[in-house]
Amino acid sequence: MKSKQTFFLIRCWRILNLLCWLVHTLWRVRFLKYKTPEERNQELISISDNFLQVINVHIQLNNSLKHTNTMPWLTVANHISMIDMFVMMKYIPGGFIATQNIRKWPVLGNLITNVGTVYINRHSRQDITPVTQTIIEALKQNKNVLFFPEAYTSPGFETLPFKAALFQAAIDADVPVQSLALRYYDAQRRTDKVSFAGNINVLSSIWQITSIPEIRVEVDFAPLLNTKEHPVTDRYELKDMAEQFIRTKVLSDSPVQKQTNPSE
C-alpha cells in the first residue's frame, strides 16, 4: 500500500501539472476565434483530453455515440463536478450555458468564458428569453450547445429536478437533443468526492479531486431526441424524456435508493 506521504506527493504533482495545463490552455483558447469550426472542435477535444489525463480520469463508455453527422446538438447531462464539462466536451465539443458565479472562479472562470460560455442568472426569469435566443443563434451557426438542466450541482447519487425552459431552443432551432448520464467512481464504488455541491469552493474542490488515486466516470448516451423522424413540439415533454433517461441511469447502482418522482 502507498503511504500517506506518497499520496500527498502524488496530489502535489497533479496540482503542479494542473497549473501547467491551465497556463497552456489559457494561451490556446486565445486563438480559438481564428480557427475554423472543425479546428476549434478539435482544440476543445484536445483541451478536455489533457485535463482528464492530468487528474487521472478514466472514462467508461457504456454505449457508443451515434449519428454525430446530425450535429449541432443541444446536449444535456446531470451536474456533479467541474469534471463534467471536460467529459462532455471530449465527445461533443461546444459552448456551455452556465451560472454567473462560474465567471468569478480564479483563472478557470476566464478559461470557461473564452471557450464560448453563455452566462445566465438562475434567479431571474428575465434572463431566459435572451439566453434561449443566444442558444438558437449558436445552433443555427452549427455550434453545439451544452448545459445542465438541474441548474445546480448534486452529490451525484440521484438527480435534481430538471428545468424545462432552455429545451425550447432545440425545438425552435429544429435540432436534436443529446442526453447523457454521468456517474463517478473511486475504485469500484460510487463516490461523491468529486462533487461541487454545497458550500465547497473551486480550490477546495480541486484539492479534493486530486486526492483520489483514480477517478472513473461511466457515461451513458441516450438515443437522440427531437429528431426529424420523431420531432417533439413541447419543451416539457422533451425535458421529461431527457430527465427520465438520466435519472434511471444515475439511480441504477446508486447507494441512495430513495425513489422520488421527477418534478412536473
N, C-alpha and C positions, 0 to 999 in steps of 0.2 A: 504493500500500500504506500501511496505517496504521503509524505509528511505534510503538516500544515504549512511549514516553511516553503516546501516545494510548490504547493498550491498558491501561496502568496506570490511567489516569484513568477509563476505562470500568469497569474492575474495581472501583475505589473507589466509583464512582457506584452500581454494582449492590449493593455491600455496604451502602451507606447506605440504599438503597431496601429492601433485605432487612431491615435493622433496623427501619425504619418499618413494614414489613409485619408483622414479629414483634410489635411493640408493639400494633399494631391488632388482630392476630389473638388475642393473649392476652386482650384485652378482649372480643372476640367470643365466644370459647369459654366464658367465664364464664356466659354466658346460654343456652348450649345446652340445659341441663336444663329451661328454662322453655318450650321450643319444642315444637310438635307434631312427630311423626316426619317429616312432609313438609317442614316448615320447617327442621328440623335437617339433613336431607339436602341441601337447597338451600344452606344455610350452609356445609356441608362442601365442596360442589362449588365454591362461590364462593371459599372459602379456598384451595383447591387451584389454581383458575384464577389467582388473584392471585400465588401463589408461582411458578408456572410462567412467568408473564409477567415477573416481576422478574428471573429468571435466564435469560430468553430461551430457553425450551424450546419447541420446535415438535413437535407430535405428528402422526405419520402413521399413520392407522388403515388397516390392510390389509384389514379386513373390518368389517362393522357389528356392533354389539352387539344381539343379538336376544333376544326373549322376556323383556324386562325386567319384564313383568307377573307373572312367576313368582317374583320376589324375595320373601323374602330368599334369598341365596345364601351358600354358603361359597366364597370366592374365593381362588385361589392363583396365585402368579407366581414366576418366578425373581427372585433378590435380588441387586442390584448396587450400588445407591446409595440415599442418603436421598431422592432424587427419586422413586424407585419408588412410595412411599406416596402422593404427591400425584398422580401419573399415574393410579394405581388409583382414588383417591377421586374424581377428576374424573368418572369414569364409573360407579363403583359405591361410593357413599358408605357408610361404615360404620366400625366399630371394628377395631383390629388386635390380633393376638397378637404380642407382641414379647419379646425377651430383656431381662433385668433391667437390663443396663448402659445401655440407652437412657434409662431413667428418670433417669440421672445426667448426661445431656447438659446443658450450660449452656443454660438458658431453654427450648430446644427440647424438653427432657425434660418440662417442665411442660406445654407445649402438647400434646405427643403423649399424655400421660396424660389431659388434660382432654377429648380427643375420644373417650374410651372405650376406651383401650388396656388389654388384659389382659396382665400380665407373667408370663413363665414362666422357670423356672430350667432351662436346657437340659442341665445336668449332673445333674439329679435326676429319676429316673423317677417319684418320688412326686408330682411336680407334674402329671403327665399327666392323672390322673383328675379332680382338681378343675378344671383348665383346660378339659378336654373338657366337663365338666358346665356350666361357665360359658358356653362356646360354644353348647351346646344350648339353654340358657335364653335367650340373646340371640336365637338364630334363631327360637325359638318366640314371641318378643316382636316378630317381624317386623323384626329388625335384621340387616343384612348384617354378616358377619364376614370379615375378610381376613387372610391370613397367608402366610408364606414357608416352604414345606416343606423347603427346603435347610437352614434353621436358621442358616446363615452367609452372608455376602456373598461373591461371587466377582468376578473381573475382568470377567465378562460375556461372554467368548468361548466358554464352554461351561458346563454346569450341574454342580452338585454333586449327590450322591445325595439323593433326597427321603426324608423321614421319613414313615412311614405313620400314626403314632398319632392325630394330630388329625383325620384324614379320617373317623374313626369318628363324629365329631359330626354329619356330614352324613347318615350312614346312620341314626343314632338319632333325629335331628330330622326325617328324611324331607324333606330339601331338596336342590336341585340343587347341583352343584359347577361353578363357572365358572373355567376355566384361562385365563391369558393369558401370552404371551411378550413380554419386553421386550428391545429391542436399541438401543444408543446409538451415535450417530454424531457425529463432529466434522467438519463439512462433509459429504463423501460417504464418509468412512472410518469403519469401526467403531472405537470408542475405549474405553479402559479408564480414561480420565482422570476420569470421574465416579465410579469405583468406590470403595467404602468398605472394600474388602478389605485384610487385612494389619494393620499397626500404626498406620495413619493415625487421627488423632483428628478430632472433628467440626469443629473450627475450621480445621484444615488441609484437610479435605475441602471446606469452603465456599470457602476461598481458591483451591483448585484448580478447582472447578466454575465460579467466577466468572471464571476466566481464559479460558474457552472462548468465543469470539465468538458462536457459535450452536450450541446443542445440539439435535440431532434424535433423537427416540426413535420407533422403529417398534413398534406394538402389534398383536399378532395374538390375536384371541379364538377359543378353541376352541368347538365345539358343547358344549352343556350335558351334563354327566354326572350320573348318578343321578337321572334324571327319572322321572316317574310311568309314562311309556311304556317306559322302559328302566332299571328300578331295579338298583342294584348293592348286593350284600349283604356284600361283603368289602372291608375298607379297603385291603388290599394291591393288590387289583385296581384299585380307584379311584385309588390313588396311582400305579400303573404307567401308567394311561391318561393321567393329567394330566402325568406326567413325560415320557412319550413325545412328546406333542404339543409341550410347551415345549422339550424338548431338540432335537427336529427343527428347529424354527424358529430356535433360538439358533445351531445349527451350520450353518444353511443358507448363510450367507455369512461364516462366522467365519474369521479368519486362522489360527485353531488348527484344524487338520484332523485331529487325533488322534481316532480313534473309539474310545470305550470303552463297554462295556456298562453300562446302569443297574444300580445295586445291587439286590439282591433285597429 
